[in-house]
């Protein structure tokens, strides 16, 4: 029997590289074919993640193309993948070229991938986002977001992900009307993911990483006033677990197609993140007190002050339960970053 192959778009990015490395560890002998334009990702992410997670070099292939340039029909016929993980996208939430964002994230290439994967009976798992929620009624009440409350995004990034979901829904409806079973297509609304492998994300890196970097540079951690903003901070290990479970790896053998939250199920305030970082670094609050500043108006107009994933549906349908406490993982992540800096390998700003 030929070794399994997996297609991973965005595999040079933070989550994608962690996913590829985990597949390489969990599916020895398989091959990962990475599709990535390297616009924001980098080969260094793959090198680091494979060494850290699988303990060996990257052993797959890289196709250096944007996802909207891929001939999905030919590629899927040639590779006959065991699953496609579609993480490639413009992910900068402040990106203001609406036409480019929509075209690349939810344009014709996405519609073609849906159709080709469905017709070929290839499991397709794609990254959606908590940005699809915008500010639902649950935010004001401090309640977890059920999947049904999405659909009013505050920025074009969230809107592009919502368009991906609606195309997915229409495709499944078309199959149902044709008397076909639902295609194995699962969308995951990633919440605020953090953990090893963020080095190339720059200003889009997690709050945990940014605050750690500030303290390691001898600065005070800086937060928008008054630090009470709360987000569902989810360790990358759990995001990878949920993503693999959506493809039938590590969860139910046949997960239920649909769109699900991918978070920790807990809202963590930014003050709590700062405290956890200080604890991980062994720094007293008095030595590095938080510096608060006003949120710029350009950010405030699309800012989500509260997010929390209702994980009940995902746990039941995918068969995977997030296993890591966000606060504890933030502490250990900060310590890990400090160790890398101390060892001379550095943590880029």
LUMGU-104401 format. One line per field, with one value per residue (C-alpha): residue in one letter; residue number from 1; x negated, y, z negated. Coordinates in nm, 3 decimals, padded with zeros to 5 digits. Layout:
LUMGU-104401
type = [A,...];
seq = [NUM,...];
east = [X,...];
north = [Y,...];
up = [Z,...];
end
This chain:
LUMGU-104401
type = [X,X,X,X,X,X,X,X,X,X,X,X,X,X,X,X,X,X,X,X,X,X,X,X,X,X,X,X,X,X,X,X,X,X,X,X,X,X,X,X,X,X,X,X,X,X,X,X,X,X,X,X,X,X,X,X,X,X,X,X,X,X,X,X,X,X,X,X,X,X,X,X,X,X,X,X,X,X,X,X,X,X,X,X,X,X,X,X,X,X,X,X,X,X,X,X,X,X,X,X,X,X,X,X,X,X,X,X,X,X,X,X,X,X,X,X,X,X,X,X,X,X,X,X,X,X,X,X,X,X,X,X,X,X,X,X,X,X,X,X,X,X,X,X,X,X,X,X,X,X,X,X,X,X,X,X,X,X,X,X,X,X,X,X,X,X,X,X,X,X,X,X,X,X,X,X,X,X,X,X,X,X,X,X,X,X,X,X,X,X,X,X,X,X,X,X,X,X,X,X,X,X,X,X,X,X,X,X,X,X,X,X,X,X,X,X,X,X,X,X,X,X,X,X,X,X,X,X,X,X,X,X,X,X,X,X,X,X,X,X,X,X,X,X,X,X,X,X,X,X,X,X,X,X,X,X,X,X,X,X,X,X,X,X,X,X,X,X,X,X,X,X,X,X,X,X,X,X,X,X,X,X,X,X,X,X,X,X,X,X,X,X,X,X,X,X,X,X,X,X,X,X,X,X,X,X,X,X,X,X,X,X,X,X,X,X,X,X,X,X,X,X,X,X,X,X,X,X,X,X,X,X,X,X,X,X,X,X,X,X,X,X,X,X,X,X,X,X,X];
seq = [1,2,3,4,5,6,7,8,9,10,11,12,13,14,15,16,17,18,19,20,21,22,23,24,25,26,27,28,29,30,31,32,33,34,35,36,37,38,39,40,41,42,43,44,45,46,47,48,49,50,51,52,53,54,55,56,57,58,59,60,61,62,63,64,65,66,67,68,69,70,71,72,73,74,75,76,77,78,79,80,81,82,83,84,85,86,87,88,89,90,91,92,93,94,95,96,97,98,99,100,101,102,103,104,105,106,107,108,109,110,111,112,113,114,115,116,117,118,119,120,121,122,123,124,125,126,127,128,129,130,131,132,133,134,135,136,137,138,139,140,141,142,143,144,145,146,147,148,149,150,151,152,153,154,155,156,157,158,159,160,161,162,163,164,165,166,167,168,169,170,171,172,173,174,175,176,177,178,179,180,181,182,183,184,185,186,187,188,189,190,191,192,193,194,195,196,197,198,199,200,201,202,203,204,205,206,207,208,209,210,211,212,213,214,215,216,217,218,219,220,221,222,223,224,225,226,227,228,229,230,231,232,233,234,235,236,237,238,239,240,241,242,243,244,245,246,247,248,249,250,251,252,253,254,255,256,257,258,259,260,261,262,263,264,265,266,267,268,269,270,271,272,273,274,275,276,277,278,279,280,281,282,283,284,285,286,287,288,289,290,291,292,293,294,295,296,297,298,299,300,301,302,303,304,305,306,307,308,309,310,311,312,313,314,315,316,317,318,319,320,321,322,323,324,325,326,327,328,329,330,331,332,333,334,335,336,337,338,339,340,341,342,343,344,345,346,347,348,349];
east = [00.000,-00.133,-00.221,00.043,00.003,00.149,00.192,00.139,00.194,00.028,-00.219,-00.498,-00.293,-00.268,00.020,-00.053,-00.412,-00.304,-00.043,-00.291,-00.542,-00.274,-00.156,-00.516,-00.539,-00.196,-00.191,-00.545,-00.608,-00.347,-00.433,-00.315,-00.286,-00.295,-00.140,-00.247,-00.349,-00.581,-00.430,-00.402,-00.526,-00.883,-01.078,-01.227,-00.891,-00.894,-01.255,-01.196,-00.863,-00.984,-01.293,-01.085,-00.789,-00.899,-01.270,-01.371,-01.405,-01.108,-01.064,-00.788,-00.752,-00.681,-00.485,-00.565,-00.234,00.054,00.365,00.560,00.311,00.344,00.502,00.686,00.820,00.474,00.307,00.560,00.554,00.173,00.130,00.447,00.428,00.561,00.682,00.648,00.582,00.658,00.497,00.355,00.504,00.437,00.462,00.372,00.689,00.599,00.560,00.776,00.766,01.109,01.108,00.772,00.876,01.203,01.051,00.767,00.952,01.296,01.275,01.298,01.008,01.198,01.512,01.306,01.135,01.474,01.603,01.292,01.248,01.617,01.629,01.308,01.430,01.121,01.159,01.121,01.049,01.025,00.940,01.219,01.194,01.352,01.354,01.674,01.857,01.779,01.950,02.247,02.495,02.305,02.002,02.183,02.299,01.957,02.092,01.935,02.019,02.233,02.167,02.510,02.421,02.165,02.231,02.176,01.796,01.636,01.359,01.304,01.089,01.380,01.612,01.389,01.396,01.774,01.792,01.592,01.843,02.146,01.996,01.940,02.302,02.437,02.220,02.359,02.713,02.656,02.537,02.840,03.074,02.894,02.951,02.584,02.441,02.265,01.905,01.638,01.576,01.515,01.447,01.279,01.319,00.976,00.976,00.658,00.386,00.047,-00.260,-00.597,-00.650,-00.521,-00.858,-00.766,-00.427,-00.557,-00.278,-00.022,-00.187,00.014,00.045,-00.147,-00.444,-00.436,-00.427,-00.704,-00.919,-00.860,-00.966,-01.269,-01.372,-01.361,-01.036,-00.705,-00.425,-00.186,00.191,00.491,00.664,00.770,00.654,00.999,01.041,01.080,01.008,01.025,00.652,00.592,00.256,00.142,00.123,00.499,00.560,00.353,00.545,00.878,00.755,00.635,00.954,01.151,00.968,01.039,00.700,00.701,01.075,01.378,01.290,01.565,01.631,01.953,01.915,01.990,01.837,01.710,01.540,01.173,01.076,01.010,01.362,01.227,01.199,00.866,00.822,00.515,00.424,00.426,00.204,-00.044,-00.044,-00.102,-00.391,-00.554,-00.514,-00.668,-00.964,-01.000,-00.947,-00.767,-00.474,-00.639,-00.952,-00.759,-00.416,-00.173,-00.165,00.183,00.257,00.561,00.672,00.620,00.943,00.828,00.820,01.122,01.358,01.314,01.177,01.327,01.307,01.444,01.435,01.500,01.568,01.858,01.678,01.963,02.054,01.693,01.613,01.918,01.884,01.505,01.422,01.142,01.142,00.888,00.645,00.430,00.503,00.435,00.283,00.045,-00.055,-00.118,-00.350,-00.542,-00.550,-00.704,-00.963,-01.040,-01.090,-01.322,-01.526,-01.570,-01.692,-01.928,-02.068,-02.171,-01.930,-01.728,-01.365,-01.326,-01.141];
north = [00.000,00.343,00.577,00.836,01.190,01.503,01.842,02.138,02.489,02.756,02.496,02.753,02.947,02.917,02.671,02.503,02.418,02.277,02.068,01.934,01.842,01.664,01.469,01.369,01.238,01.074,00.931,00.802,00.715,00.960,01.264,01.619,01.837,02.202,02.470,02.819,03.138,03.229,03.579,03.566,03.216,03.093,02.771,02.839,02.761,02.412,02.349,02.456,02.277,01.946,01.949,02.035,01.803,01.513,01.517,01.494,01.721,01.809,01.517,01.640,01.866,02.237,02.390,02.765,02.897,03.105,02.896,03.088,02.972,02.599,02.361,02.156,01.899,01.803,01.822,01.604,01.347,01.339,01.318,01.126,01.278,01.112,01.460,01.826,02.082,02.427,02.687,02.917,03.266,03.634,03.640,03.999,04.125,04.489,04.422,04.682,04.571,04.413,04.278,04.105,03.956,03.818,03.694,03.503,03.370,03.294,03.326,03.082,02.867,02.794,02.697,02.469,02.303,02.234,02.074,01.870,01.738,01.651,01.472,01.287,01.192,01.352,01.482,01.859,02.056,02.432,02.720,02.964,03.214,03.355,03.680,03.551,03.637,04.005,04.117,03.886,03.936,03.678,03.910,04.171,03.897,03.730,03.400,03.142,03.187,02.906,02.838,02.977,03.331,03.396,03.600,03.967,04.010,04.344,04.332,04.207,03.917,03.780,03.850,03.652,03.356,03.388,03.372,03.049,02.904,03.009,02.856,02.538,02.542,02.594,02.312,02.070,02.185,02.119,01.769,01.705,01.822,01.586,01.295,01.272,01.225,01.525,01.567,01.529,01.901,02.059,02.424,02.521,02.868,02.921,03.153,03.320,03.063,03.087,02.872,02.772,02.862,03.221,03.379,03.504,03.652,03.990,04.225,03.946,03.723,03.626,03.854,03.594,03.619,03.996,04.055,03.800,03.974,04.312,04.188,04.003,04.330,04.501,04.684,04.692,04.486,04.715,04.663,04.856,05.025,04.865,04.509,04.362,04.264,03.886,03.642,03.268,03.194,02.842,02.659,02.554,02.191,02.185,02.355,02.084,01.818,01.961,01.999,01.640,01.514,01.688,01.461,01.148,01.142,01.126,01.174,01.004,00.786,00.961,01.309,01.484,01.739,02.100,02.417,02.413,02.634,02.567,02.724,02.645,02.721,02.979,03.358,03.485,03.855,04.033,04.116,03.741,03.685,03.945,03.787,03.439,03.569,03.731,03.406,03.205,03.443,03.460,03.837,04.022,04.244,04.535,04.504,04.499,04.656,04.678,04.998,05.079,05.296,05.403,05.186,05.367,05.455,05.266,04.945,05.013,05.016,04.642,04.519,04.216,04.291,03.949,03.606,03.263,02.941,02.718,02.388,02.145,02.081,02.039,01.795,01.583,01.586,01.559,01.347,01.571,01.769,02.053,01.921,02.218,02.494,02.827,03.000,02.714,02.692,03.069,03.031,02.744,02.918,03.231,03.016,02.834,03.164,03.282,02.960,03.005,03.359,03.254,02.973,03.228,03.116,03.430,03.514,03.765,04.084];
up = [00.000,00.095,-00.189,-00.273,-00.152,-00.310,-00.146,-00.379,-00.249,-00.461,-00.584,-00.619,-00.872,-01.251,-01.281,-00.948,-01.038,-01.375,-01.192,-00.936,-01.205,-01.409,-01.103,-01.037,-01.395,-01.414,-01.061,-01.003,-00.641,-00.517,-00.307,-00.361,-00.053,-00.163,00.056,-00.047,00.134,-00.159,-00.164,-00.544,-00.623,-00.603,-00.560,-00.904,-01.065,-00.915,-01.011,-01.372,-01.414,-01.271,-01.493,-01.801,-01.742,-01.526,-01.610,-01.245,-00.941,-00.723,-00.485,-00.256,00.045,00.087,00.373,00.362,00.493,00.365,00.301,00.565,00.830,00.758,01.008,00.748,00.992,01.116,00.777,00.599,00.881,00.871,00.493,00.400,00.051,-00.262,-00.363,-00.269,-00.543,-00.404,-00.631,-00.364,-00.367,-00.418,-00.797,-00.885,-01.050,-00.974,-00.601,-00.426,-00.061,-00.073,00.282,00.235,-00.099,00.036,00.362,00.200,-00.103,00.038,00.416,00.702,00.578,00.257,00.448,00.672,00.376,00.214,00.531,00.614,00.259,00.233,00.566,00.486,00.136,-00.016,-00.373,-00.371,-00.690,-00.665,-00.894,-00.964,-01.248,-01.562,-01.365,-01.199,-01.523,-01.542,-01.862,-01.920,-02.209,-02.418,-02.433,-02.642,-02.881,-02.907,-02.773,-02.539,-02.172,-02.023,-01.654,-01.565,-01.683,-01.405,-01.093,-01.185,-01.150,-01.231,-00.970,-00.617,-00.739,-00.942,-00.648,-00.410,-00.650,-00.676,-00.295,-00.308,-00.552,-00.349,-00.033,-00.233,-00.351,00.002,00.135,-00.123,-00.045,00.325,00.245,00.027,00.303,00.543,00.305,00.203,-00.145,-00.301,-00.191,-00.458,-00.495,-00.834,-00.912,-01.238,-01.385,-01.536,-01.837,-01.973,-01.916,-02.089,-02.135,-01.990,-01.627,-01.620,-01.548,-01.199,-01.288,-01.396,-01.506,-01.456,-01.719,-02.025,-02.326,-02.528,-02.295,-02.261,-02.638,-02.691,-02.433,-02.597,-02.940,-02.804,-02.638,-02.978,-02.914,-03.095,-02.942,-02.755,-02.735,-02.614,-02.903,-03.137,-03.067,-03.125,-02.761,-02.749,-02.468,-02.430,-02.439,-02.306,-02.300,-01.954,-02.074,-02.121,-01.787,-01.620,-01.811,-01.695,-01.337,-01.319,-01.483,-01.208,-00.963,-01.168,-01.339,-01.718,-01.759,-01.609,-01.309,-01.114,-01.257,-01.167,-00.884,-00.978,-01.121,-01.478,-01.733,-01.799,-02.130,-02.493,-02.611,-02.854,-02.833,-02.968,-03.037,-02.911,-03.272,-03.340,-03.037,-03.166,-03.513,-03.367,-03.156,-03.460,-03.654,-03.370,-03.360,-03.738,-03.733,-04.013,-03.925,-04.103,-03.891,-03.563,-03.627,-03.338,-03.136,-03.009,-02.705,-02.508,-02.218,-01.885,-01.709,-01.397,-01.602,-01.823,-01.525,-01.465,-01.798,-01.974,-02.348,-02.445,-02.284,-02.425,-02.236,-02.327,-02.272,-02.341,-01.979,-01.866,-02.146,-02.070,-01.691,-01.655,-01.958,-02.087,-02.412,-02.458,-02.716,-02.818,-03.068,-02.889,-03.193,-03.265,-02.900,-02.886,-03.186,-03.029,-02.690,-02.843,-03.020,-02.693,-02.510,-02.787,-02.766,-02.391,-02.445,-02.726,-02.512,-02.253,-01.987,-02.034,-01.994,-01.709,-01.790];
end
